[in-house]
């Protein structure tokens, strides 16, 4: 509703030869609000990029830890098997010595004392081996439990990333299919950095200097809105872009900043009016002339970009449980 009143206000200015001071100040406030929203979006975008990098780093570290734990587990298993063999050998020696001791009980006291000392040494060594074996068994169980936990966490991360990528790829295919009739009219659909970018050249949407969406452009936006209206876990940012030709006017839009914001707002309102999309998912922003895609071709810089981002709550939850 707020956007509707704002658009109505701008429309009234287009039919007026001059702008009253009060309305001009209101327009300045609107532009300030749009700039604040753009700053908020930039921060959100930066947070998503930081999260993506942090997620990849944690995944790499977890994978390395799993590899290391597997190596440790194999080494501990080898040590335990070696110690078991040594223990079995020692037990055999102990039994043989004990048997010999029983046979020599009637020998001289000196021989008996010597045999007793040797038997005690073997007993201590056997006990030491058994203690070391028990310790290794406990350490092996601990390593195995840690390995299982790490593997579970790595699998969770892999599955969450796989689902996110698969969903974005499927959505991109649906969007591209819905807009295939406009591909040769200045519309492109690309996927990068885990997001979908739908770029529409201004000539498809607007007449020169206008903020009113033309019928041909409206058809493309309605098709896109109907694809996105069932996707409730997306964030959709509509960015307006202009070329570097200066726009100086006493009426609205008075400069490229204002033109880019008003065009983005017009696209958002049209998509909401022709679909069941949730307004809370959408944001309108203007970038004026400062993000050109082709400095040598001004027509490509005059465009609307619709940036579709996935919901990263699941990945946030996995990372927060680290």
Phi, psi and omega per residue, in radians:
X1 nan -0.675 3.097
X2 -1.038 -0.734 3.141
X3 -1.166 -0.576 -3.132
X4 -1.133 -0.814 3.119
X5 -1.119 -0.656 -3.134
X6 -1.134 -0.728 3.119
X7 -1.151 -0.690 3.118
X8 -1.081 -0.689 -3.141
X9 -1.131 -0.748 3.134
X10 -1.128 -0.689 -3.141
X11 -1.089 -0.665 3.135
X12 -1.142 -0.570 3.126
X13 -1.187 -0.557 -3.123
X14 -1.146 -0.451 -3.137
X15 -1.711 0.240 -3.105
X16 -2.073 2.403 -3.098
X17 -1.217 -0.554 3.140
X18 -2.465 2.822 -3.065
X19 -1.876 2.111 3.063
X20 -1.036 2.687 -3.063
X21 -1.051 -0.733 -3.103
X22 -1.096 -0.785 -3.131
X23 -1.205 -0.610 3.112
X24 -1.098 -0.709 3.100
X25 -1.141 -0.676 3.098
X26 -1.092 -0.689 3.116
X27 -1.096 -0.686 3.091
X28 -1.086 -0.691 3.118
X29 -1.120 -0.686 3.113
X30 -1.085 -0.767 3.141
X31 -1.105 -0.675 3.100
X32 -1.110 -0.728 3.116
X33 -1.080 -0.733 3.124
X34 -1.106 -0.674 3.122
X35 -1.124 -0.672 3.112
X36 -1.149 -0.711 3.104
X37 -1.114 -0.672 3.106
X38 -1.104 -0.720 3.115
X39 -1.096 -0.692 3.108
X40 -1.101 -0.715 3.125
X41 -1.127 -0.739 3.125
X42 -1.018 -0.736 3.138
X43 -1.134 -0.750 3.116
X44 -1.055 -0.776 3.136
X45 -1.089 -0.728 3.134
X46 -1.122 -0.714 3.118
X47 -1.068 -0.725 3.138
X48 -1.105 -0.707 -3.138
X49 -1.163 -0.711 3.097
X50 -1.092 -0.749 3.121
X51 -1.062 -0.770 -3.123
X52 -1.060 -0.783 3.126
X53 -1.138 -0.721 -3.135
X54 -1.109 -0.727 3.125
X55 -1.064 -0.781 -3.136
X56 -1.121 -0.705 3.118
X57 -1.085 -0.797 3.136
X58 -1.117 -0.662 3.124
X59 -1.119 -0.791 3.131
X60 -1.069 -0.766 3.137
X61 -1.108 -0.746 -3.141
X62 -1.102 -0.720 3.134
X63 -1.115 -0.726 3.094
X64 -1.109 -0.704 -3.135
X65 -1.119 -0.703 3.104
X66 -1.086 -0.754 3.134
X67 -1.088 -0.751 3.140
X68 -1.124 -0.750 -3.128
X69 -1.115 -0.646 3.090
X70 -1.087 -0.728 3.097
X71 -1.102 -0.772 3.113
X72 -1.052 -0.745 -3.112
X73 -1.103 -0.750 3.107
X74 -1.093 -0.745 3.130
X75 -1.103 -0.756 3.140
X76 -1.122 -0.674 3.107
X77 -1.093 -0.729 3.115
X78 -1.127 -0.753 3.119
X79 -1.086 -0.722 -3.112
X80 -1.147 -0.733 3.123
X81 -1.122 -0.682 3.097
X82 -1.111 -0.745 -3.137
X83 -1.169 -0.618 3.088
X84 -1.093 -0.735 3.117
X85 -1.121 -0.729 3.115
X86 -1.105 -0.699 -3.136
X87 -1.132 -0.753 3.113
X88 -1.070 -0.713 3.112
X89 -1.109 -0.757 -3.134
X90 -1.133 -0.675 3.111
X91 -1.122 -0.681 3.091
X92 -1.096 -0.761 3.104
X93 -1.099 -0.699 -3.128
X94 -1.104 -0.796 3.141
X95 -1.099 -0.711 3.123
X96 -1.130 -0.709 3.138
X97 -1.167 -0.688 3.131
X98 -1.136 -0.685 3.107
X99 -1.134 -0.736 3.115
X100 -1.126 -0.647 -3.142
X101 -1.104 -0.724 3.132
X102 -1.080 -0.634 -3.126
X103 -1.270 -0.464 -3.043
X104 -1.773 0.233 -3.124
X105 -1.012 -0.519 -3.077
X106 -1.570 0.058 3.112
X107 -1.304 -3.075 -3.097
X108 -1.156 2.780 -3.111
X109 -1.085 -0.633 -3.128
X110 -1.131 -0.836 3.129
X111 -1.092 -0.665 3.132
X112 -1.129 -0.728 -3.133
X113 -1.119 -0.712 3.129
X114 -1.103 -0.772 3.135
X115 -1.151 -0.638 3.127
X116 -1.135 -0.743 3.125
X117 -1.080 -0.781 3.126
X118 -1.101 -0.674 3.129
X119 -1.131 -0.687 3.125
X120 -1.151 -0.694 3.097
X121 -1.098 -0.756 3.101
X122 -1.105 -0.645 3.130
X123 -1.124 -0.768 3.119
X124 -1.115 -0.743 -3.137
X125 -1.120 -0.692 3.115
X126 -1.106 -0.731 3.130
X127 -1.118 -0.691 3.124
X128 -1.116 -0.735 3.114
X129 -1.108 -0.731 3.141
X130 -1.135 -0.681 3.097
X131 -1.126 -0.747 3.127
X132 -1.133 -0.669 3.116
X133 -1.123 -0.745 3.116
X134 -1.087 -0.735 3.131
X135 -1.103 -0.740 3.120
X136 -1.116 -0.685 3.123
X137 -1.088 -0.752 3.132
X138 -1.136 -0.735 3.128
X139 -1.145 -0.666 3.125
X140 -1.119 -0.737 3.112
X141 -1.093 -0.701 3.127
X142 -1.131 -0.754 3.123
X143 -1.126 -0.704 3.141
X144 -1.123 -0.713 3.115
X145 -1.117 -0.745 3.117
X146 -1.141 -0.691 3.109
X147 -1.087 -0.764 3.125
X148 -1.087 -0.711 3.141
X149 -1.146 -0.761 3.124
X150 -1.121 -0.745 3.128
X151 -1.104 -0.662 3.100
X152 -1.099 -0.765 -3.130
X153 -1.149 -0.730 3.103
X154 -1.094 -0.729 3.120
X155 -1.112 -0.675 3.107
X156 -1.108 -0.758 3.122
X157 -1.125 -0.778 3.135
X158 -1.061 -0.752 -3.110
X159 -1.181 -0.714 3.129
X160 -1.124 -0.740 3.120
X161 -1.157 -0.721 3.138
X162 -1.088 -0.771 3.134
X163 -1.101 -0.747 -3.125
X164 -1.104 -0.808 -3.125
X165 -1.142 -0.717 -3.141
X166 -1.126 -0.691 -3.137
X167 -1.167 -0.728 3.126
X168 -1.141 -0.715 3.126
X169 -1.120 -0.716 3.118
X170 -1.146 -0.748 3.139
X171 -1.131 -0.703 3.107
X172 -1.050 -0.731 3.133
X173 -1.105 -0.719 3.124
X174 -1.134 -0.758 3.137
X175 -1.105 -0.822 -3.124
X176 -1.082 -0.688 3.137
X177 -1.154 -0.709 -3.131
X178 -1.163 -0.499 -3.053
X179 -1.872 0.234 -3.044
X180 -1.077 -0.466 -3.135
X181 -1.275 -0.150 -3.092
X182 -1.952 0.116 -3.027
X183 -1.082 -0.584 -3.118
X184 -1.652 0.266 -3.114
X185 -2.086 0.450 3.094
X186 1.605 0.442 3.127
X187 -2.110 2.315 3.092
X188 -2.328 2.639 3.083
X189 -2.262 2.080 3.130
X190 -2.309 2.732 3.080
X191 -2.073 2.182 3.087
X192 -2.717 2.626 3.127
X193 0.935 0.576 3.112
X194 1.303 0.242 -3.136
X195 -2.257 2.857 3.067
X196 -1.911 2.261 3.137
X197 -1.983 2.008 3.033
X198 -1.806 1.990 -3.090
X199 -1.938 2.226 3.130
X200 -2.143 2.109 3.106
X201 -1.133 2.555 -3.046
X202 -1.011 -0.563 -3.099
X203 -1.092 -0.402 3.107
X204 -1.364 -0.425 -3.000
X205 -1.928 -0.704 -2.939
X206 -2.282 2.622 2.890
X207 -1.351 2.862 -3.081
X208 -0.989 2.194 3.093
X209 1.293 0.011 -3.065
X210 -1.640 2.712 3.047
X211 -1.993 0.160 3.115
X212 -1.651 2.227 -3.130
X213 -1.318 2.224 3.136
X214 -1.357 2.851 -3.011
X215 -1.037 -0.750 -3.126
X216 -1.106 -0.740 3.088
X217 -1.187 -0.631 3.114
X218 -1.030 -0.722 -3.135
X219 -1.044 -0.730 3.130
X220 -1.144 -0.745 -3.116
X221 -1.168 -0.669 3.110
X222 -1.122 -0.733 3.093
X223 -1.042 -0.783 -3.141
X224 -1.126 -0.752 -3.123
X225 -1.074 -0.652 -3.121
X226 -1.252 -0.467 3.037
X227 -1.269 -0.670 -3.025
X228 -1.503 -0.256 -2.992
X229 -1.162 -0.376 3.116
X230 -1.589 -0.096 -3.109
X231 -1.696 1.701 -3.041
X232 -1.570 -0.093 -3.102
X233 -1.946 0.648 3.108
X234 -2.073 2.695 2.955
X235 -1.968 2.225 -3.031
X236 -2.105 2.098 -3.141
X237 -2.000 2.207 3.101
X238 -1.824 2.062 -3.107
X239 -1.927 2.294 3.025
X240 -1.681 2.407 3.136
X241 -2.289 2.519 3.092
X242 -2.163 3.063 3.006
X243 -1.546 -3.009 -3.062
X244 -1.588 0.008 3.088
X245 -1.173 2.198 -3.065
X246 -1.207 2.459 3.088
X247 -2.104 1.924 3.134
X248 -2.140 2.028 -3.086
X249 -2.533 2.637 3.089
X250 -1.454 -0.203 3.105
X251 -2.033 2.920 -3.100
X252 -1.365 2.418 -0.077
X253 -1.391 2.387 -3.022
X254 -1.636 -0.258 3.108
X255 -2.712 3.093 -3.076
X256 -1.163 -0.579 3.090
X257 -1.038 -0.875 -3.105
X258 -1.141 -0.703 3.137
X259 -1.064 -0.764 -3.111
X260 -1.146 -0.682 3.138
X261 -1.189 -0.792 -3.103
X262 -1.128 -0.663 3.097
X263 -1.159 -0.731 3.099
X264 -1.084 -0.728 3.127
X265 -1.114 -0.705 3.131
X266 -1.085 -0.688 3.125
X267 -1.156 -0.773 3.130
X268 -1.044 -0.831 -3.102
X269 -1.121 -0.662 3.135
X270 -1.158 -0.749 -3.133
X271 -1.142 -0.699 3.118
X272 -1.179 -0.666 -3.097
X273 -1.229 -0.369 -3.055
X274 -2.008 0.390 3.130
X275 -2.792 3.134 3.076
X276 -1.775 0.457 3.117
X277 -1.113 2.573 3.136
X278 -1.487 2.207 3.129
X279 -1.030 -0.464 -3.121
X280 -1.190 -0.285 3.141
X281 -1.495 -0.233 -2.924
X282 -1.946 2.652 3.088
X283 -2.518 2.402 3.077
X284 -1.874 2.338 -3.111
X285 -2.517 2.623 3.088
X286 -2.066 2.358 3.139
X287 -2.033 0.106 3.083
X288 0.933 -2.314 -3.044
X289 -1.763 0.107 -2.849
X290 -1.647 0.122 3.053
X291 -2.327 1.119 -3.119
X292 -1.253 2.570 3.064
X293 -1.691 -0.358 3.137
X294 -2.625 1.654 -3.115
X295 -0.991 -0.382 -3.100
X296 -1.554 -0.175 -3.098
X297 -2.304 1.701 -3.082
X298 -1.098 -0.533 -3.093
X299 -1.104 -0.555 3.119
X300 -1.306 -0.460 -3.142
X301 -1.338 -0.439 3.069
X302 -1.413 1.749 -2.992
X303 -2.744 2.925 2.952
X304 -2.035 2.261 3.069
X305 -1.988 2.223 3.085
X306 -1.896 1.967 -3.033
X307 -1.812 2.085 -3.067
X308 -1.899 2.036 -3.082
X309 -1.990 2.499 3.122
X310 -1.361 2.820 3.030
X311 -1.388 2.156 -3.083
X312 -1.798 0.356 -3.088
X313 -1.055 -0.697 -3.127
X314 -1.096 -0.739 3.131
X315 -1.206 -0.637 3.050
X316 -1.000 -0.758 -3.102
X317 -1.139 -0.733 3.135
X318 -1.113 -0.760 -3.131
X319 -1.149 -0.690 -3.095
X320 -1.169 -0.346 3.141
X321 -1.541 0.025 3.132
X322 -1.122 nan nan
